[in-house]
Amino acid sequence: MKEKEKIYEGKAKILYKGPEKNTAIQYFKDDATAFNNLKKSTIEGKGIFNNKISEHIFKKLNQIGIKTHLIKKLGEREQLIYMAEIIPLEFIVRNIATGSLTKKLGIADGTVLSKPLLEYSYKNDELGDPLVAREHITEFNWALSTELDLINNHCLKINSFMQEMFKNVGIKLVDFKLEFGRASINGKKEILLADEISPDTCRLWDMVSEKKLDKDRFRKDLGNVIEAYQEVAARLGIGR
């Protein structure tokens, strides 16, 4: 069997060269990191659940008109995706104040925001992924103003859709991060939702108990990390 050609390896995923031009295979690892890679561990099975959950959500987003890099799921840990030039930003959508927002601004943890708050973070571990303004993004050519307008609309549409989806299974969507990239599909340039949406990239709380069902269980040493991911998958109807 021909060995896959590695293109890139990140903290949670590996990208391999795909079978066709402008495609790649995205492999989900069990590695867990937090605090800009200062805390590391391996959580057996995490990659399997992240692949399953992310594929489920991306398919649904494709159906409501959000173009994503997902082509299809290939196996327990792999997806076939469109290759995209990732915009070096994380788009963070917050519905409830927690985490860095509460620490930096002194907002009470758990404060429900009057409307979704959209933040931009420059993807750079060495700098601690600093928050940036729209003016930084356009000045340094990380994204065009027209691209930002499209992405902002996508972020809010994704938030509305996911809030309802998780609410229907008894989960609060507290906050999440998104990444977008530029791709060439059938000769046409497209902005695609990329990376993943999973308990690694979302904060998810049980609606009744506010039990954390996400990566905060790893960050805060709460234990039962894989059980939380498994519970999210099961509630979405995609458990093993």
C-alpha positions in Angstrom: 0.0 0.0 0.0 1.4 3.4 -1.0 2.4 5.6 1.9 0.6 8.9 2.1 2.6 12.1 1.5 2.4 14.3 4.5 1.8 18.0 3.8 1.5 19.5 7.2 1.2 18.3 10.9 -0.5 20.5 13.5 -1.4 20.0 17.1 -4.5 17.9 16.5 -4.5 16.9 12.8 -2.2 15.8 10.0 -2.8 16.7 6.3 -1.8 14.3 3.6 -1.7 14.8 -0.1 -5.1 13.9 -1.6 -5.9 11.6 -4.5 -6.8 14.5 -6.9 -5.5 18.0 -7.5 -6.5 20.5 -4.8 -7.6 17.8 -2.4 -6.1 16.6 0.9 -6.7 13.9 3.5 -7.3 15.3 7.0 -6.3 12.9 9.8 -7.6 13.5 13.3 -5.0 12.7 16.1 -5.6 11.8 19.7 -3.1 14.5 20.9 -4.6 17.1 23.2 -3.0 20.6 23.8 -4.0 23.7 25.7 -2.6 27.1 26.6 -0.8 27.5 23.3 0.8 24.1 23.4 2.1 24.4 27.0 -0.1 21.6 28.2 0.0 18.3 26.3 -1.4 14.9 26.5 -2.9 12.0 24.5 -6.6 11.1 24.9 -7.3 7.8 23.3 -10.2 8.0 20.9 -10.5 11.8 20.8 -9.7 12.0 17.1 -12.4 9.5 16.2 -15.1 11.5 18.0 -13.8 14.8 16.6 -13.9 13.4 13.1 -17.4 12.0 13.5 -18.8 15.2 15.1 -17.1 17.6 12.7 -18.2 15.7 9.6 -21.8 15.7 11.0 -21.8 19.4 11.5 -20.0 20.3 8.3 -22.5 18.2 6.2 -25.4 20.1 7.8 -23.7 23.5 7.2 -23.2 22.5 3.5 -26.9 21.9 3.4 -27.8 25.4 4.6 -25.4 27.2 2.1 -22.2 27.4 4.1 -19.4 26.1 1.8 -17.0 23.9 3.6 -13.8 22.1 2.8 -15.4 18.7 3.5 -15.8 16.3 0.5 -16.5 13.1 2.5 -15.5 11.1 5.5 -13.1 8.3 4.6 -12.8 6.4 7.8 -12.7 6.6 11.6 -10.1 9.3 11.6 -9.9 10.7 8.1 -11.8 13.1 5.8 -11.3 13.9 2.2 -11.2 17.7 1.9 -10.5 20.5 -0.5 -7.1 22.1 -0.1 -7.4 25.6 1.1 -5.0 28.5 1.8 -5.9 29.1 5.5 -6.5 32.8 6.4 -4.3 33.3 9.5 -7.1 34.2 11.8 -9.4 32.5 14.3 -13.0 33.8 14.2 -14.3 33.4 17.7 -18.1 33.6 18.4 -19.2 34.0 22.0 -22.8 33.6 23.3 -21.9 33.4 27.0 -18.9 35.0 28.7 -16.3 32.6 30.0 -12.6 31.7 29.5 -10.2 34.5 28.3 -13.1 37.0 28.0 -13.8 36.9 31.7 -10.1 37.0 32.6 -9.2 39.9 30.4 -12.2 42.1 31.0 -13.4 41.0 34.5 -16.8 39.9 33.2 -18.6 37.5 35.5 -18.3 33.9 34.3 -21.5 32.7 32.7 -22.8 36.1 31.8 -25.3 35.6 28.9 -24.4 38.2 26.2 -27.2 40.3 24.7 -26.1 39.3 21.2 -23.3 37.1 19.7 -19.9 38.6 20.1 -17.5 38.1 17.2 -13.7 38.4 17.8 -10.7 38.0 15.6 -7.5 36.3 16.8 -4.3 36.3 14.9 -3.1 32.7 14.6 0.4 32.8 16.1 1.3 30.6 19.1 4.5 32.5 19.8 2.5 35.7 20.2 -0.3 34.0 22.2 -2.9 34.3 19.4 -3.6 38.0 20.1 -6.9 39.6 19.5 -6.8 41.9 16.5 -9.2 44.5 15.0 -10.6 44.6 11.5 -8.2 47.4 10.7 -5.2 45.1 11.5 -6.6 42.4 9.2 -7.0 44.6 6.2 -3.8 46.7 6.8 -1.6 43.6 6.9 -3.5 41.9 4.0 -4.6 38.8 6.0 -8.0 39.2 4.4 -9.9 41.6 2.2 -12.7 43.7 3.5 -15.1 41.9 1.2 -13.9 38.5 2.5 -14.4 39.6 6.1 -17.9 40.7 5.3 -18.7 37.3 3.9 -17.0 35.4 6.8 -18.7 37.6 9.4 -22.1 36.7 7.9 -21.1 33.0 7.8 -20.0 33.1 11.5 -23.4 34.5 12.6 -25.3 32.1 10.4 -23.3 29.1 11.7 -23.9 30.3 15.3 -27.6 30.5 14.8 -27.8 27.1 13.3 -25.6 25.4 15.9 -27.3 27.1 18.8 -30.6 25.5 17.7 -29.0 22.2 16.9 -27.4 21.9 20.3 -30.4 23.3 22.1 -32.5 20.5 20.7 -30.2 17.9 22.4 -30.0 19.8 25.8 -26.6 21.6 25.2 -25.7 25.3 25.5 -23.4 26.5 22.7 -21.2 28.8 24.9 -18.6 29.8 22.3 -16.6 28.4 19.5 -13.8 29.2 17.0 -13.8 28.9 13.2 -11.2 29.0 10.5 -11.7 29.8 6.9 -9.5 29.4 3.8 -9.3 30.2 0.1 -9.7 27.3 -2.3 -9.9 26.7 -6.1 -12.8 24.5 -6.9 -13.5 23.8 -10.6 -11.4 26.8 -11.5 -13.4 29.1 -9.2 -12.0 30.8 -6.1 -14.1 30.1 -3.0 -14.0 31.0 0.7 -14.5 27.8 2.6 -15.1 26.9 6.2 -12.0 24.8 7.1 -10.4 23.0 10.1 -13.1 21.4 12.3 -16.0 22.0 14.6 -15.9 19.7 17.6 -15.6 19.7 21.4 -12.0 20.7 20.8 -13.1 24.0 19.2 -16.4 24.7 21.0 -17.4 25.2 24.6 -20.5 23.1 25.3 -22.4 23.0 28.6 -25.3 20.8 29.6 -28.4 23.0 29.7 -29.5 21.8 33.1 -26.4 21.0 35.1 -23.9 23.2 33.1 -21.6 20.2 33.1 -18.8 20.9 30.6 -18.8 18.6 27.6 -15.7 19.9 25.8 -12.0 20.5 25.9 -12.3 22.5 29.1 -12.4 19.1 30.8 -8.8 18.7 29.7 -7.7 22.3 30.3 -9.1 22.3 33.8 -8.2 18.7 34.8 -11.9 17.8 35.3 -11.4 14.3 34.0 -13.7 12.1 31.9 -12.7 13.9 28.7 -13.4 11.2 26.2 -16.7 10.4 28.0 -17.8 14.0 27.4 -16.9 13.9 23.7 -18.7 10.5 23.5 -21.8 12.1 25.1 -21.9 15.0 22.6 -21.7 12.5 19.7 -24.5 10.3 21.3 -26.8 13.3 21.8 -26.3 14.3 18.2 -27.3 10.7 17.2 -23.9 9.8 15.8 -22.4 7.7 18.7 -20.6 4.5 18.0 
